[in-house]
Amino acid sequence: MKAVLQPDKHSLKLTLSKQPVPVPIYPKDVLVKAHATSPVKGALDWAVWFPDFIPKDKIPVPGQDIAGTVISIPINSDFKASNKVYA
């Protein structure tokens, strides 16, 4: 998958890179294929303002808005694969 990353938490520079598709970790996780997202200026500062918020072994993926399609759901989910969602 493609991901916009912020390799240096002290820089506003973003890079587009290829990353592995995430695997749901928790029983209620829903996996969504993003069709659109928007990095926001405030999110670019999260790694500096909240250093414990982002795991040390992860590169920040800025932004919190997303629109996409559900591709993986847990058992007994209110979602269905192929649902169009936004958050």
SVG drawing of the C-alpha trace seen along z (x, -y; Angstrom):
<svg xmlns="http://www.w3.org/2000/svg" viewBox="-24 -23 38 37">
<polyline fill="none" stroke="black" stroke-width="0.4" points="0.0,0.0 1.1,-3.6 1.4,-5.8 2.3,-9.4 4.9,-9.4 6.6,-12.0 10.2,-10.6 11.5,-13.4 9.2,-14.6 10.9,-18.0 10.2,-18.6 7.0,-19.4 8.3,-17.4 6.2,-14.4 7.1,-11.4 5.1,-9.0 6.3,-5.4 5.2,-1.8 4.3,0.0 3.0,3.4 -0.8,3.7 -1.5,3.5 -2.9,6.5 -5.7,6.0 -4.4,6.5 -7.4,6.3 -10.6,8.4 -12.8,5.4 -10.4,3.9 -11.9,3.0 -9.4,2.6 -10.3,-0.2 -8.7,-0.7 -8.3,-4.5 -9.4,-6.3 -8.8,-9.8 -7.2,-11.3 -5.9,-14.7 -2.9,-15.5 -3.6,-18.4 -1.0,-20.9 -1.7,-20.0 -1.0,-16.3 2.5,-17.1 3.3,-18.3 1.9,-15.3 5.2,-13.4 6.9,-16.4 4.1,-17.4 3.1,-13.9 6.3,-11.7 4.7,-8.8 1.7,-8.8 3.6,-7.2 5.5,-4.0 9.3,-4.4 9.5,-1.8 6.9,-3.5 7.1,-6.4 4.3,-8.9 1.5,-8.8 0.0,-12.3 -3.8,-13.0 -6.9,-11.6 -9.6,-12.1 -10.2,-9.2 -12.7,-8.0 -12.5,-4.5 -13.9,-0.9 -14.0,1.7 -11.9,4.7 -11.7,6.8 -14.1,7.0 -14.3,8.9 -16.9,11.4 -20.2,9.8 -19.3,6.4 -21.9,3.8 -19.8,3.2 -19.7,5.4 -16.8,5.8 -17.3,3.3 -19.1,0.7 -18.1,-2.8 -17.0,-4.7 -15.5,-7.9 -14.2,-9.2"/>
</svg>
